[in-house]
């Protein structure tokens, strides 16, 4: 199994940037595909970005394409989400997750972090 801990959330003004980090421990992180998801109050958890275990493939939700970048450093067992040009509608709790099978669906991810709050003020 793998344990995930997110950090880097906070309060930022619209147009600003944040970088989220997700540190993994336990089983070798490079054996997992990684994803970022978010959940706003009253809404379902939604896909944000995913990275294959070998970083050869990345995918993004249309709402964040061109503004967010997922990356990972398997040597450091860490996956990142660089968020630029933030908008108030990006406000949510952001979760990182790991899976054995590459997917954009939250239900396919077996391992989750506790989440980190991102608040974007207008």
C-alpha positions in Angstrom: 0.0 0.0 0.0 0.9 3.6 -0.3 0.2 6.5 2.0 -0.4 10.0 0.6 -0.1 13.4 2.2 -1.0 16.6 0.4 0.4 20.1 1.2 0.6 23.5 -0.3 -3.0 24.6 -0.2 -4.1 28.0 1.0 -5.8 31.3 0.2 -4.9 33.1 -3.0 -6.4 35.9 -5.1 -7.8 35.3 -8.5 -5.0 35.2 -11.1 -2.5 33.9 -8.6 -0.7 30.6 -8.4 -0.2 27.7 -6.0 1.7 24.5 -6.1 0.3 21.5 -4.4 2.6 18.6 -3.4 1.7 15.0 -2.5 4.3 13.0 -0.7 4.0 9.2 -0.9 5.3 6.7 1.5 5.1 2.9 1.7 5.3 1.0 -1.5 7.4 2.4 -4.3 5.4 5.3 -5.7 6.7 4.7 -9.2 4.5 1.6 -9.5 1.4 3.8 -9.3 -0.4 6.1 -11.7 -1.2 9.4 -9.9 -4.2 11.7 -10.0 -5.4 15.0 -8.6 -9.1 15.5 -7.8 -11.1 18.2 -6.2 -14.4 18.6 -4.4 -16.3 21.8 -3.8 -19.0 22.1 -1.1 -22.2 20.5 -2.3 -20.6 19.0 -5.4 -19.2 15.6 -6.3 -15.5 14.9 -6.4 -14.2 15.6 -9.9 -11.1 14.8 -11.9 -8.5 17.5 -12.3 -5.3 15.9 -13.7 -3.6 12.5 -14.0 0.0 11.3 -14.7 1.0 7.8 -15.7 3.6 6.0 -13.6 6.3 6.7 -16.2 5.1 10.3 -16.8 4.7 9.5 -20.5 1.0 10.4 -20.3 -0.9 13.2 -18.7 -4.5 14.2 -18.8 -6.4 17.3 -17.7 -10.0 18.3 -17.1 -11.1 20.8 -19.7 -11.7 23.4 -17.0 -8.0 23.4 -16.0 -6.3 22.7 -19.3 -3.6 25.3 -20.0 -3.6 26.6 -16.4 -2.7 23.5 -14.3 0.3 21.2 -14.7 0.8 17.8 -13.1 4.3 16.5 -12.6 6.0 13.9 -10.5 9.4 13.1 -9.2 9.5 9.4 -8.6 12.9 9.6 -6.9 11.3 11.9 -4.3 8.1 9.9 -4.2 6.2 13.1 -4.8 3.6 14.3 -7.3 2.9 18.0 -7.9 0.1 20.2 -9.2 1.1 23.6 -10.4 -1.9 25.8 -10.5 -1.7 29.1 -12.4 -4.2 31.7 -13.3 -6.5 30.6 -10.5 -10.2 31.4 -10.6 -12.7 31.5 -7.8 -14.4 28.5 -9.3 -11.2 26.5 -8.6 -12.0 26.8 -4.8 -12.2 23.2 -3.4 -10.5 20.6 -1.4 -7.9 19.0 -3.5 -7.0 15.4 -3.2 -4.1 13.3 -4.6 -4.7 9.7 -5.3 -2.9 6.6 -6.6 -4.1 3.7 -8.7 -2.7 0.6 -10.4 -4.8 1.1 -13.5 -4.6 4.5 -15.3 -7.9 6.2 -15.1 -9.6 9.6 -14.9 -12.4 8.3 -12.6 -12.2 8.7 -8.9 -13.8 5.3 -8.3 -10.7 3.7 -9.9 -8.3 5.1 -7.3 -7.7 3.0 -4.3 -5.4 5.3 -2.3 -6.2 8.8 -1.2 -4.6 11.6 0.7 -6.5 13.6 3.3 -7.0 16.7 1.1 -5.8 20.2 1.2 -8.0 23.3 0.9 -7.6 25.8 -1.9 -9.5 29.0 -1.7 -9.4 31.6 -4.5 -10.8 35.0 -3.7 -12.2 37.3 -6.3 
